[in-house]
C-alpha cells in the first residue's frame, strides 16, 4: 500500500483590509522578499511536503512577481470570497489529484515565521492521530469578554484555552466533507479545525511557538522581520 502524501495548501486570496498598506499583506516586503515567499519557503524545501497549492484572488496582479511564481512544486487555483471558500477550492483541486487519503497542511499565507521545529512536531504527532491536529499556543493572558459597547462584561478563565495557529493538518477527504457540510449549513468557519469539530471530530492540539505570528496589523511587520533575523543567528 502506498504511503499517503503530504500537501501544503495556502489560502492567499484575501485583501488584508486591516493592514491599510495599499496591497494585500501577503505581498508586503519583509526582509527583501514578499511575505508569501517566506511562507512558501517553509514548505517548498521540506522533504515531507509533496507539493504546495496556493489559492489566489482571480484578479491578483502581484503573484507573477513573487519568487515562487512558476516554481515546479507550486500550483495555483482561483480562491473564493472568504478564507473557507478558498480552502474548499484548494481541497477540490487536491481531490482531482486523487489525494483523498493524503494529508493536507492548511497554512495562512501571512504566517512567514513558522518554526521548522513546530512543523516537524505537527507532522509527527498529527500524522499519527486518527483525525489530525493543529498547532496551537496556550493562552497566557487574562481574557476579557466585552459587552459590545467597549466595556468589560466578564473575565473568562484562561485555563484550557488555546490560540489556534496554523498549519492545521487533516486528511484531504475528511476535511473536504467537514468544510463543505459546514458551509452548506451556513456556519461561520474561521479555521479548518472548527469545521472538523462541527463534524464531530476532536483534532489534536500540538503546542507551537508564539513566534508563528500572523501578520494582520502594521505593527506585526517589524516584529516578523525581527523574528526572521533571529533565525539567522
C-alpha atoms as an extended CHARMM CRD file, in Angstrom:
* protein
*
       233  EXT
         1         1  UNK       CA              0.0000000000        0.0000000000        0.0000000000  PROA      1               0.0000000000
         2         2  UNK       CA              1.3500000000        3.4430000000       -0.9520000000  PROA      2               0.0000000000
         3         3  UNK       CA              2.2140000000        5.8500000000        1.8320000000  PROA      3               0.0000000000
         4         4  UNK       CA             -0.0720000000        8.8980000000        1.9790000000  PROA      4               0.0000000000
         5         5  UNK       CA              1.4400000000       12.0420000000        0.5560000000  PROA      5               0.0000000000
         6         6  UNK       CA              1.5270000000       15.3300000000        2.4080000000  PROA      6               0.0000000000
         7         7  UNK       CA              0.4870000000       18.5540000000        0.6880000000  PROA      7               0.0000000000
         8         8  UNK       CA              0.6020000000       22.1770000000        1.8140000000  PROA      8               0.0000000000
         9         9  UNK       CA             -2.4120000000       24.3580000000        0.9800000000  PROA      9               0.0000000000
        10        10  UNK       CA             -2.0730000000       28.1340000000        1.2800000000  PROA      10              0.0000000000
        11        11  UNK       CA             -5.1980000000       30.3320000000        1.0430000000  PROA      11              0.0000000000
        12        12  UNK       CA             -3.8890000000       33.6880000000       -0.2250000000  PROA      12              0.0000000000
        13        13  UNK       CA             -6.8830000000       35.3630000000       -1.8620000000  PROA      13              0.0000000000
        14        14  UNK       CA             -7.5120000000       37.9100000000        0.9020000000  PROA      14              0.0000000000
        15        15  UNK       CA             -7.0080000000       41.6460000000        0.5090000000  PROA      15              0.0000000000
        16        16  UNK       CA             -5.8050000000       42.4720000000        4.0470000000  PROA      16              0.0000000000
        17        17  UNK       CA             -8.0470000000       45.4320000000        4.9150000000  PROA      17              0.0000000000
        18        18  UNK       CA             -6.6380000000       45.8370000000        8.4450000000  PROA      18              0.0000000000
        19        19  UNK       CA             -3.0880000000       46.4240000000        7.1950000000  PROA      19              0.0000000000
        20        20  UNK       CA             -4.0520000000       49.6400000000        5.3600000000  PROA      20              0.0000000000
        21        21  UNK       CA             -1.0000000000       49.0640000000        3.1480000000  PROA      21              0.0000000000
        22        22  UNK       CA             -2.3220000000       49.5350000000       -0.3800000000  PROA      22              0.0000000000
        23        23  UNK       CA             -1.8160000000       45.8700000000       -1.2440000000  PROA      23              0.0000000000
        24        24  UNK       CA             -2.6420000000       42.5200000000        0.3710000000  PROA      24              0.0000000000
        25        25  UNK       CA             -0.4720000000       41.7570000000        3.4030000000  PROA      25              0.0000000000
        26        26  UNK       CA              0.9560000000       38.5890000000        1.8440000000  PROA      26              0.0000000000
        27        27  UNK       CA              2.6460000000       40.7560000000       -0.7910000000  PROA      27              0.0000000000
        28        28  UNK       CA              4.3030000000       43.2570000000        1.5280000000  PROA      28              0.0000000000
        29        29  UNK       CA              8.1020000000       43.3290000000        1.5650000000  PROA      29              0.0000000000
        30        30  UNK       CA              9.7170000000       41.5810000000        4.5050000000  PROA      30              0.0000000000
        31        31  UNK       CA             13.4740000000       41.2830000000        4.7090000000  PROA      31              0.0000000000
        32        32  UNK       CA             13.9270000000       41.7910000000        0.9810000000  PROA      32              0.0000000000
        33        33  UNK       CA             11.2770000000       39.2510000000       -0.0380000000  PROA      33              0.0000000000
        34        34  UNK       CA              7.4970000000       39.1250000000       -0.1880000000  PROA      34              0.0000000000
        35        35  UNK       CA              5.7550000000       37.7920000000        2.9200000000  PROA      35              0.0000000000
        36        36  UNK       CA              4.2500000000       34.9250000000        0.9170000000  PROA      36              0.0000000000
        37        37  UNK       CA              7.6770000000       33.8680000000       -0.3600000000  PROA      37              0.0000000000
        38        38  UNK       CA              8.9410000000       33.4780000000        3.1960000000  PROA      38              0.0000000000
        39        39  UNK       CA              5.8430000000       31.4040000000        3.9250000000  PROA      39              0.0000000000
        40        40  UNK       CA              6.1420000000       29.1760000000        0.8680000000  PROA      40              0.0000000000
        41        41  UNK       CA              9.8290000000       28.5600000000        1.5040000000  PROA      41              0.0000000000
        42        42  UNK       CA              8.8700000000       26.7490000000        4.7330000000  PROA      42              0.0000000000
        43        43  UNK       CA              7.1240000000       24.0670000000        2.6780000000  PROA      43              0.0000000000
        44        44  UNK       CA              8.6650000000       24.0010000000       -0.8000000000  PROA      44              0.0000000000
        45        45  UNK       CA             12.0460000000       22.9490000000        0.5320000000  PROA      45              0.0000000000
        46        46  UNK       CA             10.7330000000       20.4300000000        3.0680000000  PROA      46              0.0000000000
        47        47  UNK       CA             11.3230000000       16.7720000000        2.1260000000  PROA      47              0.0000000000
        48        48  UNK       CA              7.9990000000       15.6160000000        3.6100000000  PROA      48              0.0000000000
        49        49  UNK       CA              5.8910000000       18.0200000000        1.5240000000  PROA      49              0.0000000000
        50        50  UNK       CA              4.8970000000       16.6200000000       -1.8620000000  PROA      50              0.0000000000
        51        51  UNK       CA              3.6730000000       19.8710000000       -3.4220000000  PROA      51              0.0000000000
        52        52  UNK       CA              2.2420000000       23.2370000000       -2.4500000000  PROA      52              0.0000000000
        53        53  UNK       CA             -1.0320000000       24.6290000000       -3.8080000000  PROA      53              0.0000000000
        54        54  UNK       CA             -1.9460000000       28.3010000000       -3.3880000000  PROA      54              0.0000000000
        55        55  UNK       CA             -5.3810000000       29.9250000000       -3.7310000000  PROA      55              0.0000000000
        56        56  UNK       CA             -5.1400000000       33.3920000000       -5.2790000000  PROA      56              0.0000000000
        57        57  UNK       CA             -7.6440000000       36.1470000000       -5.9530000000  PROA      57              0.0000000000
        58        58  UNK       CA             -8.8710000000       35.7110000000       -9.5580000000  PROA      58              0.0000000000
        59        59  UNK       CA             -7.5690000000       39.2030000000      -10.4300000000  PROA      59              0.0000000000
        60        60  UNK       CA             -4.3570000000       39.0670000000       -8.4040000000  PROA      60              0.0000000000
        61        61  UNK       CA             -1.7320000000       41.3260000000      -10.0950000000  PROA      61              0.0000000000
        62        62  UNK       CA              1.0500000000       40.6740000000       -7.5550000000  PROA      62              0.0000000000
        63        63  UNK       CA              1.6810000000       36.9210000000       -7.7260000000  PROA      63              0.0000000000
        64        64  UNK       CA              3.6400000000       36.9210000000      -11.0280000000  PROA      64              0.0000000000
        65        65  UNK       CA              6.3980000000       38.9890000000       -9.3780000000  PROA      65              0.0000000000
        66        66  UNK       CA              6.8570000000       36.5500000000       -6.4890000000  PROA      66              0.0000000000
        67        67  UNK       CA              9.9040000000       34.3150000000       -6.2330000000  PROA      67              0.0000000000
        68        68  UNK       CA              7.7690000000       31.1480000000       -6.2070000000  PROA      68              0.0000000000
        69        69  UNK       CA              5.5850000000       32.0360000000       -9.2070000000  PROA      69              0.0000000000
        70        70  UNK       CA              6.2470000000       29.3360000000      -11.7770000000  PROA      70              0.0000000000
        71        71  UNK       CA              8.0350000000       27.0790000000       -9.2760000000  PROA      71              0.0000000000
        72        72  UNK       CA              7.7710000000       23.4270000000      -10.2910000000  PROA      72              0.0000000000
        73        73  UNK       CA              6.4100000000       22.3660000000       -6.8910000000  PROA      73              0.0000000000
        74        74  UNK       CA              3.8650000000       25.1880000000       -6.5730000000  PROA      74              0.0000000000
        75        75  UNK       CA              0.4270000000       25.1250000000       -8.2250000000  PROA      75              0.0000000000
        76        76  UNK       CA             -2.2080000000       27.8750000000       -8.0520000000  PROA      76              0.0000000000
        77        77  UNK       CA             -6.0110000000       27.8550000000       -8.0990000000  PROA      77              0.0000000000
        78        78  UNK       CA             -8.6020000000       30.6290000000       -8.0220000000  PROA      78              0.0000000000
        79        79  UNK       CA             -9.6700000000       31.4500000000       -4.4770000000  PROA      79              0.0000000000
        80        80  UNK       CA            -13.0980000000       32.3330000000       -3.1490000000  PROA      80              0.0000000000
        81        81  UNK       CA            -14.7430000000       35.2530000000       -1.3740000000  PROA      81              0.0000000000
        82        82  UNK       CA            -13.8240000000       34.0730000000        2.1320000000  PROA      82              0.0000000000
        83        83  UNK       CA            -10.9470000000       32.0390000000        3.5450000000  PROA      83              0.0000000000
        84        84  UNK       CA            -13.1260000000       28.9540000000        3.9420000000  PROA      84              0.0000000000
        85        85  UNK       CA            -14.2360000000       29.2080000000        0.3020000000  PROA      85              0.0000000000
        86        86  UNK       CA            -10.5930000000       29.3480000000       -0.7990000000  PROA      86              0.0000000000
        87        87  UNK       CA             -9.6860000000       26.3320000000        1.3120000000  PROA      87              0.0000000000
        88        88  UNK       CA            -12.5740000000       24.3730000000       -0.1830000000  PROA      88              0.0000000000
        89        89  UNK       CA            -11.3270000000       25.1840000000       -3.6860000000  PROA      89              0.0000000000
        90        90  UNK       CA             -7.8430000000       24.0440000000       -2.7110000000  PROA      90              0.0000000000
        91        91  UNK       CA             -9.3150000000       20.7770000000       -1.4660000000  PROA      91              0.0000000000
        92        92  UNK       CA            -11.3500000000       20.4070000000       -4.6710000000  PROA      92              0.0000000000
        93        93  UNK       CA             -8.0950000000       20.5530000000       -6.6360000000  PROA      93              0.0000000000
        94        94  UNK       CA             -6.4240000000       18.0470000000       -4.3470000000  PROA      94              0.0000000000
        95        95  UNK       CA             -9.2960000000       15.6040000000       -4.8170000000  PROA      95              0.0000000000
        96        96  UNK       CA             -8.7090000000       15.8560000000       -8.5650000000  PROA      96              0.0000000000
        97        97  UNK       CA             -5.1620000000       14.6430000000       -7.8360000000  PROA      97              0.0000000000
        98        98  UNK       CA             -6.5980000000       11.5040000000       -6.1700000000  PROA      98              0.0000000000
        99        99  UNK       CA             -5.4500000000       12.8210000000       -2.8100000000  PROA      99              0.0000000000
       100       100  UNK       CA             -8.4860000000       11.9840000000       -0.6240000000  PROA      100             0.0000000000
       101       101  UNK       CA             -6.4310000000        9.7970000000        1.7240000000  PROA      101             0.0000000000
       102       102  UNK       CA             -3.4300000000       12.1370000000        1.7460000000  PROA      102             0.0000000000
       103       103  UNK       CA             -2.6640000000       14.6870000000        4.4330000000  PROA      103             0.0000000000
       104       104  UNK       CA             -3.0170000000       18.4070000000        3.8250000000  PROA      104             0.0000000000
       105       105  UNK       CA             -1.4590000000       21.1460000000        5.9330000000  PROA      105             0.0000000000
       106       106  UNK       CA             -3.5070000000       24.3330000000        5.5840000000  PROA      106             0.0000000000
       107       107  UNK       CA             -1.3920000000       27.3620000000        6.4620000000  PROA      107             0.0000000000
       108       108  UNK       CA             -2.0430000000       31.1060000000        6.4380000000  PROA      108             0.0000000000
       109       109  UNK       CA             -0.0970000000       32.9670000000        3.7550000000  PROA      109             0.0000000000
       110       110  UNK       CA              0.6360000000       35.7450000000        6.2600000000  PROA      110             0.0000000000
       111       111  UNK       CA              2.4260000000       33.4660000000        8.7540000000  PROA      111             0.0000000000
       112       112  UNK       CA              6.0020000000       33.6690000000        7.4350000000  PROA      112             0.0000000000
       113       113  UNK       CA              7.8070000000       32.7650000000       10.6770000000  PROA      113             0.0000000000
       114       114  UNK       CA              6.6640000000       29.1620000000       11.1720000000  PROA      114             0.0000000000
       115       115  UNK       CA              9.4970000000       27.4790000000       13.1220000000  PROA      115             0.0000000000
       116       116  UNK       CA             10.8760000000       24.3320000000       11.4890000000  PROA      116             0.0000000000
       117       117  UNK       CA             10.6960000000       22.5070000000       14.8310000000  PROA      117             0.0000000000
       118       118  UNK       CA              6.9640000000       23.2490000000       15.1010000000  PROA      118             0.0000000000
       119       119  UNK       CA              6.3550000000       21.9260000000       11.6000000000  PROA      119             0.0000000000
       120       120  UNK       CA              8.2830000000       18.7450000000       12.3750000000  PROA      120             0.0000000000
       121       121  UNK       CA              6.3250000000       18.2580000000       15.6130000000  PROA      121             0.0000000000
       122       122  UNK       CA              2.9990000000       18.7010000000       13.8280000000  PROA      122             0.0000000000
       123       123  UNK       CA              3.9270000000       16.2510000000       11.0760000000  PROA      123             0.0000000000
       124       124  UNK       CA              4.9430000000       13.6220000000       13.6230000000  PROA      124             0.0000000000
       125       125  UNK       CA              2.1100000000       13.9860000000       16.1300000000  PROA      125             0.0000000000
       126       126  UNK       CA             -0.8630000000       14.8990000000       13.9300000000  PROA      126             0.0000000000
       127       127  UNK       CA              0.2620000000       12.3710000000       11.3300000000  PROA      127             0.0000000000
       128       128  UNK       CA             -0.0690000000        9.6280000000       13.9400000000  PROA      128             0.0000000000
       129       129  UNK       CA             -3.5230000000       10.7870000000       15.0890000000  PROA      129             0.0000000000
       130       130  UNK       CA             -6.7220000000        9.3440000000       13.5850000000  PROA      130             0.0000000000
       131       131  UNK       CA             -8.1830000000       12.8050000000       12.9410000000  PROA      131             0.0000000000
       132       132  UNK       CA             -5.1550000000       15.0750000000       12.6320000000  PROA      132             0.0000000000
       133       133  UNK       CA             -4.3970000000       18.2310000000       14.5310000000  PROA      133             0.0000000000
       134       134  UNK       CA             -3.2660000000       21.8210000000       14.6200000000  PROA      134             0.0000000000
       135       135  UNK       CA             -0.5090000000       23.9490000000       16.0320000000  PROA      135             0.0000000000
       136       136  UNK       CA             -1.7550000000       25.9920000000       18.9650000000  PROA      136             0.0000000000
       137       137  UNK       CA             -0.3890000000       28.0760000000       21.8330000000  PROA      137             0.0000000000
       138       138  UNK       CA             -1.8110000000       28.0710000000       25.3860000000  PROA      138             0.0000000000
       139       139  UNK       CA             -3.4130000000       31.3730000000       26.3700000000  PROA      139             0.0000000000
       140       140  UNK       CA             -1.1150000000       33.2210000000       28.7750000000  PROA      140             0.0000000000
       141       141  UNK       CA             -3.0080000000       36.4830000000       29.3030000000  PROA      141             0.0000000000
       142       142  UNK       CA             -6.1090000000       37.2380000000       31.3140000000  PROA      142             0.0000000000
       143       143  UNK       CA             -9.0810000000       37.0460000000       28.9630000000  PROA      143             0.0000000000
       144       144  UNK       CA            -11.9380000000       39.5710000000       28.9580000000  PROA      144             0.0000000000
       145       145  UNK       CA            -15.2980000000       39.4250000000       27.1630000000  PROA      145             0.0000000000
       146       146  UNK       CA            -16.7830000000       42.8070000000       26.2400000000  PROA      146             0.0000000000
       147       147  UNK       CA            -20.3830000000       43.9510000000       26.3880000000  PROA      147             0.0000000000
       148       148  UNK       CA            -20.4010000000       45.0950000000       22.7220000000  PROA      148             0.0000000000
       149       149  UNK       CA            -20.0830000000       48.7140000000       23.9200000000  PROA      149             0.0000000000
       150       150  UNK       CA            -16.3970000000       48.7760000000       24.7970000000  PROA      150             0.0000000000
       151       151  UNK       CA            -16.6970000000       47.8370000000       28.4660000000  PROA      151             0.0000000000
       152       152  UNK       CA            -15.8240000000       44.5690000000       30.2340000000  PROA      152             0.0000000000
       153       153  UNK       CA            -18.7370000000       42.1800000000       30.6990000000  PROA      153             0.0000000000
       154       154  UNK       CA            -16.7700000000       39.4170000000       32.3880000000  PROA      154             0.0000000000
       155       155  UNK       CA            -13.3720000000       37.8050000000       32.8720000000  PROA      155             0.0000000000
       156       156  UNK       CA            -13.0330000000       34.4670000000       31.1150000000  PROA      156             0.0000000000
       157       157  UNK       CA            -10.8760000000       31.8290000000       32.8480000000  PROA      157             0.0000000000
       158       158  UNK       CA             -7.8870000000       31.0840000000       30.6320000000  PROA      158             0.0000000000
       159       159  UNK       CA             -7.3760000000       27.5210000000       31.8540000000  PROA      159             0.0000000000
       160       160  UNK       CA             -7.7680000000       25.1330000000       28.9430000000  PROA      160             0.0000000000
       161       161  UNK       CA             -7.8550000000       27.9390000000       26.3350000000  PROA      161             0.0000000000
       162       162  UNK       CA             -5.5240000000       27.9000000000       23.3250000000  PROA      162             0.0000000000
       163       163  UNK       CA             -4.7390000000       30.2550000000       20.4770000000  PROA      163             0.0000000000
       164       164  UNK       CA             -5.3110000000       28.3340000000       17.2260000000  PROA      164             0.0000000000
       165       165  UNK       CA             -2.3500000000       28.6420000000       14.8680000000  PROA      165             0.0000000000
       166       166  UNK       CA             -1.5410000000       27.0900000000       11.5080000000  PROA      166             0.0000000000
       167       167  UNK       CA             -0.6730000000       24.7720000000        9.8600000000  PROA      167             0.0000000000
       168       168  UNK       CA             -3.6920000000       22.6170000000       10.5860000000  PROA      168             0.0000000000
       169       169  UNK       CA             -3.2340000000       19.0590000000        9.3350000000  PROA      169             0.0000000000
       170       170  UNK       CA             -6.0510000000       16.7180000000        8.2730000000  PROA      170             0.0000000000
       171       171  UNK       CA             -6.8820000000       14.1030000000        5.6790000000  PROA      171             0.0000000000
       172       172  UNK       CA             -7.9630000000       15.7690000000        2.4360000000  PROA      172             0.0000000000
       173       173  UNK       CA            -11.2210000000       13.8490000000        2.0720000000  PROA      173             0.0000000000
       174       174  UNK       CA            -12.2770000000       14.2530000000        5.7120000000  PROA      174             0.0000000000
       175       175  UNK       CA            -11.6010000000       17.9840000000        5.7090000000  PROA      175             0.0000000000
       176       176  UNK       CA            -13.3620000000       18.4600000000        2.3710000000  PROA      176             0.0000000000
       177       177  UNK       CA            -16.5230000000       16.7740000000        3.7020000000  PROA      177             0.0000000000
       178       178  UNK       CA            -16.4130000000       18.6560000000        7.0070000000  PROA      178             0.0000000000
       179       179  UNK       CA            -15.8180000000       22.0650000000        5.4660000000  PROA      179             0.0000000000
       180       180  UNK       CA            -18.3310000000       21.5540000000        2.6740000000  PROA      180             0.0000000000
       181       181  UNK       CA            -21.0210000000       20.4890000000        5.1480000000  PROA      181             0.0000000000
       182       182  UNK       CA            -20.2870000000       23.4200000000        7.4680000000  PROA      182             0.0000000000
       183       183  UNK       CA            -20.5510000000       25.9700000000        4.6710000000  PROA      183             0.0000000000
       184       184  UNK       CA            -23.7090000000       24.3410000000        3.3130000000  PROA      184             0.0000000000
       185       185  UNK       CA            -25.3140000000       24.7370000000        6.7570000000  PROA      185             0.0000000000
       186       186  UNK       CA            -24.3300000000       28.3940000000        6.9150000000  PROA      186             0.0000000000
       187       187  UNK       CA            -21.7310000000       28.0990000000        9.6840000000  PROA      187             0.0000000000
       188       188  UNK       CA            -19.0800000000       30.7930000000       10.0030000000  PROA      188             0.0000000000
       189       189  UNK       CA            -15.8500000000       28.7890000000        9.7720000000  PROA      189             0.0000000000
       190       190  UNK       CA            -12.7250000000       30.7430000000       10.6810000000  PROA      190             0.0000000000
       191       191  UNK       CA            -10.3180000000       27.8140000000       10.7720000000  PROA      191             0.0000000000
       192       192  UNK       CA            -10.1930000000       24.2760000000        9.4360000000  PROA      192             0.0000000000
       193       193  UNK       CA            -10.2030000000       22.6340000000       12.8550000000  PROA      193             0.0000000000
       194       194  UNK       CA            -13.5180000000       24.3670000000       13.5070000000  PROA      194             0.0000000000
       195       195  UNK       CA            -15.0630000000       22.5790000000       10.5300000000  PROA      195             0.0000000000
       196       196  UNK       CA            -13.7320000000       19.2520000000       11.8020000000  PROA      196             0.0000000000
       197       197  UNK       CA            -15.2010000000       19.9830000000       15.2400000000  PROA      197             0.0000000000
       198       198  UNK       CA            -18.6130000000       20.7120000000       13.7020000000  PROA      198             0.0000000000
       199       199  UNK       CA            -18.3990000000       17.3010000000       12.0290000000  PROA      199             0.0000000000
       200       200  UNK       CA            -17.9230000000       15.6630000000       15.4380000000  PROA      200             0.0000000000
       201       201  UNK       CA            -14.1500000000       15.1830000000       15.3260000000  PROA      201             0.0000000000
       202       202  UNK       CA            -11.6580000000       16.1020000000       18.0410000000  PROA      202             0.0000000000
       203       203  UNK       CA             -8.3980000000       17.3620000000       16.4990000000  PROA      203             0.0000000000
       204       204  UNK       CA             -5.1650000000       17.0640000000       18.4270000000  PROA      204             0.0000000000
       205       205  UNK       CA             -3.6500000000       20.2320000000       19.8900000000  PROA      205             0.0000000000
       206       206  UNK       CA              0.0870000000       20.3500000000       19.1530000000  PROA      206             0.0000000000
       207       207  UNK       CA              1.8360000000       23.0790000000       21.1040000000  PROA      207             0.0000000000
       208       208  UNK       CA              3.6030000000       25.6070000000       18.9080000000  PROA      208             0.0000000000
       209       209  UNK       CA              5.6170000000       28.7660000000       19.3300000000  PROA      209             0.0000000000
       210       210  UNK       CA              4.1610000000       32.2710000000       19.5700000000  PROA      210             0.0000000000
       211       211  UNK       CA              6.8360000000       33.2390000000       17.0640000000  PROA      211             0.0000000000
       212       212  UNK       CA              4.4460000000       31.7960000000       14.4730000000  PROA      212             0.0000000000
       213       213  UNK       CA              2.6110000000       35.1110000000       14.3130000000  PROA      213             0.0000000000
       214       214  UNK       CA              0.0580000000       36.1080000000       11.7060000000  PROA      214             0.0000000000
       215       215  UNK       CA              0.7340000000       39.4640000000       10.0730000000  PROA      215             0.0000000000
       216       216  UNK       CA             -2.5510000000       41.3020000000       10.4910000000  PROA      216             0.0000000000
       217       217  UNK       CA             -1.7440000000       44.8590000000       11.5460000000  PROA      217             0.0000000000
       218       218  UNK       CA              1.0730000000       47.2690000000       10.6040000000  PROA      218             0.0000000000
       219       219  UNK       CA              2.9550000000       46.6880000000       13.8710000000  PROA      219             0.0000000000
       220       220  UNK       CA              3.2320000000       42.9570000000       13.0890000000  PROA      220             0.0000000000
       221       221  UNK       CA              5.5760000000       43.5280000000       10.1330000000  PROA      221             0.0000000000
       222       222  UNK       CA              8.6440000000       44.7840000000       12.0660000000  PROA      222             0.0000000000
       223       223  UNK       CA              8.1360000000       42.0270000000       14.6330000000  PROA      223             0.0000000000
       224       224  UNK       CA              8.1440000000       39.4230000000       11.8630000000  PROA      224             0.0000000000
       225       225  UNK       CA             11.3090000000       40.9950000000       10.4330000000  PROA      225             0.0000000000
       226       226  UNK       CA             12.9740000000       40.7300000000       13.8410000000  PROA      226             0.0000000000
       227       227  UNK       CA             11.9850000000       37.0540000000       14.1900000000  PROA      227             0.0000000000
       228       228  UNK       CA             13.3500000000       36.2190000000       10.7530000000  PROA      228             0.0000000000
       229       229  UNK       CA             16.6410000000       37.9400000000       11.5880000000  PROA      229             0.0000000000
       230       230  UNK       CA             16.8350000000       35.9740000000       14.8340000000  PROA      230             0.0000000000
       231       231  UNK       CA             16.5860000000       32.7390000000       12.8440000000  PROA      231             0.0000000000
       232       232  UNK       CA             19.8010000000       33.5950000000       11.0140000000  PROA      232             0.0000000000
       233       233  UNK       CA             21.8560000000       33.8920000000       14.2290000000  PROA      233             0.0000000000
